[in-house]
Structures are given as structure tokens and as C-alpha cells.
Amino acid sequence: MRVVLMIITAMLASTTHAQEHREAGAHEHGSGMLDIAIQGQRLTIALSVPAFDLVGFEHAPETRAQKLAVKRARARLQEPDRLWGFPAAASCSTDAIETSLLEPHHEHDDHASHDGHHEHKHDTHGEDAAHSNVTVNLDMRCEDMEALTVLEPEYFDIFPNAQELQVRVLGPSGASLFEIERGNALIILH
């Protein structure tokens, strides 16, 4: 288990670096990163994509339609079997799902409630206002890893703004790096 954590930490560190690179100016709608680590019966998936790919915008939801889009995206991210196309024969079950999809953060627009509150601008909030990345971390256990050779994700059907993912797989047979895209989304694990 310790080896899995070290591998995942290394993969997530490189994902964080890639995410920081995108946030520093290489942010690209439609394109994201998918890391998959396999050890024993454990499968860990880390997805990093622009919020636009999942909900069509990258700011805190303001309208009823935007709030509904976030709610729907969160629900879809809670369906990893459908999202990533795990083969039924592998008997995979979800242990944990974490997502950062447009998490609420402290805002203070109600100036009347702040006695002596200093003046400041609300129309610009730095890069986060323009570019918001989402991370999704998934931890699974599969009973029959021999049956887990290929994933047939519905990710691109579920999230129509998504166009491509850079995929890194690290497992018992080594490491691989490839791209999947709309119309060619097969993920080879072994």
C-alpha cells in the first residue's frame, strides 16, 4: 500500500505541475489530464480538466441554469462505472470520490455588514476568475484485475465540451502515455 501511495503522490505532483502550467497561461478548454495507477486490486484515477469542459463556464454559478449544470456534473462524476466504462467482469467498486468542481469560496459582497470595511474592487479576482480547473480523484477496488484490461469511457458523451485527455497509466506492466479524444476514447490498461 505504501508503494501505491508513493506512486500516486508522484503522479499527482506531476498533474499539479501540469495544472499549474495550464493556469500560468497554457489553459486550454477541451483538454485535460487523466492519471491512472494500478496496484494489486487498487485502481486510482486523477482527472484534471478546465471547469468549462464539465459545465460550460469557469466561475461560481450565478444563474439557476448554471447551478443546475454544476449539480448535474457533480452527479455524473459520482458515476465512475459509466463515466470511465469499467468492464462488469472486473467487479469494481468505488471506495472514495473527491472533486473540486467550482467549490464555494469566501466572498464578501455585502459591504453593509462590514463596519469600517475598506474599499476594494470586485470586478477582477486574478487568474482564478478567468480559468478554473477541476480535479477529481477516484479510489476503487476491483475484484478481478485480469478482466480490467480496457476502459471504454463515456466521458466525451457525458461532457460535450471535453475534446481530449492526455492519459498516463502506471501499472504492473509498466507505464504508458497516450491521448484519447472524442471518437477515439479507448483506454488500454495492460
VENFENNOR-V245343 format. One record per residue. N is the residue number from 1. SS is DSSP state (~ for helix, > for strand, _ for the rest). PSI is psi as a letter, one per 20 degrees, with the letter a starting at -180 (999 if undefined). Layout:
BEGIN
n & ss & psi
N & SS & PSI
N & SS & PSI
END
This chain:
BEGIN
n & ss & psi
1 & _ & h
2 & ~ & h
3 & ~ & g
4 & ~ & g
5 & ~ & h
6 & ~ & g
7 & ~ & g
8 & ~ & g
9 & ~ & g
10 & ~ & g
11 & ~ & g
12 & ~ & h
13 & ~ & g
14 & ~ & h
15 & ~ & g
16 & ~ & g
17 & ~ & g
18 & ~ & h
19 & ~ & g
20 & ~ & h
21 & ~ & g
22 & ~ & g
23 & ~ & h
24 & ~ & i
25 & ~ & i
26 & ~ & k
27 & _ & p
28 & _ & o
29 & _ & q
30 & _ & i
31 & > & p
32 & > & a
33 & > & q
34 & > & o
35 & > & p
36 & > & p
37 & > & p
38 & > & p
39 & > & p
40 & _ & c
41 & _ & j
42 & > & p
43 & > & p
44 & > & p
45 & > & p
46 & > & o
47 & > & p
48 & > & o
49 & > & q
50 & > & q
51 & ~ & h
52 & ~ & h
53 & ~ & h
54 & ~ & h
55 & ~ & i
56 & _ & j
57 & _ & r
58 & _ & k
59 & _ & r
60 & _ & p
61 & _ & p
62 & _ & g
63 & _ & r
64 & ~ & g
65 & ~ & g
66 & ~ & g
67 & ~ & h
68 & ~ & h
69 & ~ & g
70 & ~ & g
71 & ~ & g
72 & ~ & g
73 & ~ & g
74 & ~ & g
75 & ~ & g
76 & ~ & h
77 & ~ & i
78 & _ & j
79 & _ & m
80 & ~ & h
81 & ~ & g
82 & ~ & g
83 & ~ & g
84 & ~ & i
85 & _ & l
86 & _ & p
87 & _ & p
88 & ~ & h
89 & ~ & h
90 & ~ & i
91 & _ & l
92 & > & q
93 & > & q
94 & > & p
95 & > & h
96 & > & q
97 & > & p
98 & > & p
99 & > & q
100 & _ & k
101 & _ & o
102 & _ & l
103 & _ & q
104 & _ & q
105 & _ & r
106 & _ & p
107 & _ & q
108 & _ & m
109 & _ & i
110 & _ & n
111 & ~ & h
112 & ~ & h
113 & ~ & j
114 & _ & n
115 & _ & p
116 & _ & k
117 & _ & p
118 & _ & q
119 & _ & p
120 & _ & r
121 & _ & q
122 & _ & i
123 & _ & i
124 & _ & p
125 & _ & k
126 & _ & a
127 & ~ & h
128 & ~ & h
129 & ~ & h
130 & ~ & h
131 & _ & p
132 & _ & o
133 & > & q
134 & > & p
135 & > & q
136 & > & p
137 & > & p
138 & > & p
139 & > & p
140 & > & r
141 & > & p
142 & > & p
143 & _ & h
144 & _ & n
145 & ~ & h
146 & ~ & h
147 & ~ & i
148 & _ & m
149 & _ & h
150 & > & q
151 & > & p
152 & > & m
153 & _ & q
154 & _ & j
155 & ~ & g
156 & ~ & h
157 & ~ & h
158 & ~ & h
159 & _ & n
160 & _ & i
161 & _ & i
162 & _ & p
163 & _ & h
164 & > & q
165 & > & p
166 & > & p
167 & > & p
168 & > & p
169 & > & p
170 & > & o
171 & > & a
172 & _ & h
173 & _ & j
174 & > & b
175 & > & q
176 & > & q
177 & > & p
178 & > & r
179 & > & p
180 & > & q
181 & > & r
182 & _ & p
183 & _ & i
184 & > & m
185 & _ & j
186 & > & p
187 & > & o
188 & > & p
189 & _ & h
190 & _ & 999
END
